[in-house]
């Protein structure tokens, strides 16, 4: 009796040369001379190895996906990424953007993968076929594990994402798609007469999505909001000598908001000759 055991990345298919076989077991009734018995195996390819079998992410605004690309192949006539003609062995994904992401920059990334990846994104049309929108190979010389491709989707279109191995590499792919608005930081909150001016900074990925900012200040039972292109936004119409806690959000072209920043507190106050009243009084009392 013989038993067939597949190695990782392959699967048992069939026996030949047995007197009887059942699954992975081969039986020989009488062996009076040399006999050739063959166990046939096949490589297990990723289920999204072919474009037609692209894994669908539906219409989620963001996703993360982790899979093995071992034994991935390049289809006949598939073509190569425009940013790396030596790339081969690809897997495919399909995505339909939700309405709220129309006009917002979207980034696909491979950060966290354990091999060098080349990413490209295509718009899919029944009339024009595939049109490559962007191709990314990473930012570190000789290390493509942080590849990114960026594009602006229209919610009526479908998009194909291809992850291809640099020089045919395969491994564990970690793929992300996000159109997140980065959260700004209030680095300074300057008091003025019935006003507070917030100085904002924003960093990280997806800063291209920021079209402006909104600053909200709460105090004295009221909330006052001001918007602007930044990096400074003045909130006016506040009450002097009342403490306000202010937060900021990033806005995209549709006025969708990011999460709010950490609150910063300050108090508007009347100034004369550029100095606060209390400081002028103290100087007067001292005869300065």
C-alpha positions in Angstrom: 0.0 0.0 0.0 1.3 3.4 -1.0 0.1 6.8 0.3 0.6 10.1 -1.5 1.3 13.3 0.5 1.4 16.7 -1.3 4.0 19.3 -0.4 2.9 22.8 0.5 1.8 24.6 -2.6 0.6 21.5 -4.5 -2.2 19.0 -4.3 -2.7 15.3 -5.1 -4.5 14.6 -8.4 -4.4 10.9 -9.2 -2.5 7.6 -9.3 -1.4 5.5 -12.2 0.0 1.9 -12.2 -2.1 0.8 -9.1 -4.2 -2.3 -9.0 -6.7 -0.3 -7.0 -6.7 3.2 -5.6 -8.9 5.2 -3.2 -8.1 8.9 -2.7 -4.4 9.2 -1.8 -4.0 5.5 -1.2 -2.7 3.1 -3.9 -2.9 -0.7 -3.5 -0.8 -3.4 -5.2 -2.1 -6.9 -5.0 0.8 -8.9 -6.3 4.3 -7.5 -7.0 6.4 -10.2 -8.8 8.5 -7.8 -10.9 9.4 -4.2 -11.1 6.4 -1.9 -11.6 6.1 1.7 -12.2 3.6 3.5 -10.0 3.1 7.3 -10.4 1.4 9.7 -8.0 0.4 12.8 -10.0 0.4 16.2 -8.3 -0.5 19.7 -9.5 0.5 23.1 -8.3 -2.1 25.0 -6.3 -2.4 28.4 -7.9 -4.1 31.4 -6.3 -7.8 31.5 -7.0 -7.4 35.1 -8.5 -4.4 34.1 -10.6 -6.3 35.0 -13.8 -7.8 38.4 -14.6 -11.2 36.8 -15.3 -11.1 35.4 -11.7 -10.2 38.7 -10.1 -11.2 38.7 -6.4 -14.0 41.2 -5.8 -13.8 43.7 -2.9 -17.4 45.0 -3.7 -18.0 48.7 -3.0 -16.2 49.1 0.3 -14.5 52.5 0.9 -11.4 50.8 2.4 -10.2 47.2 2.7 -7.2 45.1 3.8 -6.4 41.7 2.2 -3.8 39.1 3.0 -3.0 36.1 0.7 -0.3 33.9 -0.6 0.7 34.4 -4.2 2.8 31.2 -4.4 2.6 29.6 -7.8 1.0 32.6 -9.4 1.5 32.9 -13.1 1.4 35.4 -16.0 -1.4 34.8 -18.4 -0.7 34.6 -22.2 -1.0 38.1 -23.6 -1.4 39.7 -20.1 1.2 42.4 -20.7 3.6 43.8 -18.1 3.3 46.8 -15.7 4.4 50.0 -17.3 6.7 50.9 -14.4 8.6 47.5 -14.4 8.8 45.4 -17.5 10.6 42.6 -15.6 7.7 42.0 -13.3 5.7 38.7 -13.7 3.4 36.3 -11.8 0.4 38.3 -10.9 -2.9 38.1 -8.9 -6.0 40.3 -9.7 -8.6 42.2 -7.7 -11.8 44.1 -8.8 -13.2 47.1 -7.0 -16.3 49.3 -7.5 -16.0 52.6 -5.7 -18.9 53.8 -3.5 -20.5 57.1 -4.4 -18.9 59.0 -1.5 -15.4 58.5 -2.9 -16.1 60.1 -6.3 -13.4 62.7 -6.9 -11.3 61.6 -3.9 -7.8 60.3 -4.4 -7.5 56.6 -3.6 -4.3 54.8 -2.8 -3.6 51.0 -3.2 -0.6 49.8 -1.2 1.5 46.7 -0.5 3.1 47.7 2.7 3.5 44.7 5.0 4.1 42.2 2.2 7.1 39.9 2.6 8.2 40.1 -1.1 8.8 42.9 -3.6 5.5 43.9 -5.4 4.6 46.0 -8.4 1.1 47.4 -8.3 -0.9 48.8 -11.2 -4.5 49.9 -11.4 -6.8 49.8 -14.5 -10.2 51.3 -15.4 -12.4 48.6 -16.9 -14.7 49.4 -19.9 -16.6 47.1 -22.1 -15.8 49.5 -25.0 -12.2 50.4 -24.4 -11.0 47.4 -22.4 -8.4 48.1 -19.8 -6.6 51.4 -19.3 -3.7 51.6 -16.9 -4.2 54.6 -14.5 -1.1 54.3 -12.4 1.8 52.0 -11.7 3.8 51.9 -8.4 7.0 50.1 -7.5 7.8 51.5 -4.1 10.0 54.3 -2.8 13.1 52.4 -1.4 15.8 51.5 -3.9 15.7 47.7 -4.4 12.8 47.2 -2.0 9.4 47.3 -3.5 7.4 46.1 -0.5 6.0 49.6 0.0 4.6 49.9 -3.6 1.7 52.4 -4.0 -0.6 53.2 -6.9 -2.9 56.2 -6.7 -5.9 57.2 -8.8 -9.2 59.2 -8.7 -12.2 56.9 -9.2 -15.6 57.6 -10.7 -18.4 55.7 -8.9 -19.9 54.5 -12.2 -16.7 52.6 -13.2 -15.1 49.4 -12.2 -11.4 49.1 -11.5 -8.9 46.2 -11.7 -5.9 46.1 -9.4 -3.0 43.9 -10.3 -0.2 42.8 -7.9 2.8 41.4 -9.8 6.0 40.0 -8.4 9.2 42.0 -9.0 11.3 39.7 -11.2 8.7 37.0 -10.7 8.8 37.0 -6.9 5.9 35.5 -4.9 5.1 35.4 -1.3 2.7 36.7 1.3 0.9 39.7 -0.2 -0.7 42.4 2.1 -2.9 44.7 0.0 -4.7 47.8 1.2 -7.0 50.3 -0.4 -7.8 53.5 1.4 -9.1 57.0 0.7 -8.9 58.1 4.3 -8.7 61.8 5.1 -5.8 62.5 7.4 -6.5 64.0 10.8 -5.0 67.5 11.2 -3.1 68.7 14.2 -3.6 72.1 15.8 0.0 73.2 16.5 -0.9 76.7 17.7 -4.1 78.4 18.8 -3.5 82.2 18.9 -6.0 84.3 20.9 -7.4 87.6 19.4 -10.2 90.0 20.0 -13.3 87.8 19.9 -11.4 85.3 17.8 -9.0 82.4 17.9 -6.6 81.5 15.0 -5.6 77.8 14.6 -2.4 76.9 12.8 -2.8 73.4 11.3 -0.5 70.7 10.1 -1.3 67.4 8.3 1.0 64.6 7.4 1.1 61.0 6.3 -0.6 59.3 3.3 -3.6 60.6 1.4 -2.8 64.3 2.0 -3.8 64.8 -1.6 -7.4 64.3 -0.5 -7.4 67.4 1.7 -9.2 70.3 0.0 -9.5 72.4 3.2 -10.2 72.4 7.0 -12.9 73.2 9.5 -12.2 74.4 13.0 -14.8 74.1 15.7 -14.6 76.0 19.0 -16.9 75.2 21.9 -17.3 77.4 25.0 -19.8 79.5 26.9 -22.6 77.2 25.8 -22.0 77.9 22.1 -20.2 76.2 19.1 -18.6 78.3 16.4 -17.2 76.8 13.2 -14.9 78.3 10.6 -13.5 76.8 7.4 -10.5 77.7 5.3 -7.8 76.3 3.0 -5.2 76.4 5.8 -2.6 76.3 7.1 -4.3 78.9 9.4 -8.0 79.2 10.0 -9.5 82.1 12.1 -12.6 81.4 14.1 -14.4 84.7 14.8 -17.5 85.8 16.7 -16.3 84.4 20.0 -16.8 85.9 23.4 -13.7 87.5 25.1 -12.5 86.0 28.4 -14.4 82.7 27.8 -12.3 79.6 27.4 -12.9 77.6 24.2 -11.9 74.0 23.3 -11.1 73.8 19.6 -10.8 70.8 17.3 -10.0 70.6 13.6 -11.1 68.2 10.7 -9.8 67.8 7.2 -12.3 68.3 4.3 -12.3 66.7 0.8 -13.8 68.2 -2.3 -17.3 67.0 -1.3 -16.9 68.5 2.2 -16.7 65.0 3.8 -14.9 65.2 7.1 -12.0 63.3 8.7 -12.0 62.4 12.3 -11.5 65.3 14.7 -8.1 66.3 16.1 -7.2 66.5 19.7 -8.8 69.5 21.4 -6.7 72.6 22.2 -8.0 75.2 24.6 -7.5 79.0 24.5 -9.3 82.2 25.6 -10.1 85.2 23.2 -9.2 88.5 24.7 -9.2 92.2 23.8 -5.8 93.6 23.0 -4.8 97.3 22.8 -1.6 98.3 21.0 -1.0 94.6 20.5 -0.9 93.7 24.2 -3.5 92.1 26.4 -5.5 94.4 28.7 -4.2 92.7 31.9 -0.6 93.2 30.8 -1.2 96.8 30.0 -2.8 97.3 33.5 0.0 95.5 35.2 2.5 97.7 33.4 0.5 100.8 34.3 0.4 99.8 38.0 4.1 99.4 38.0 4.7 102.7 36.3 6.4 101.2 33.3 
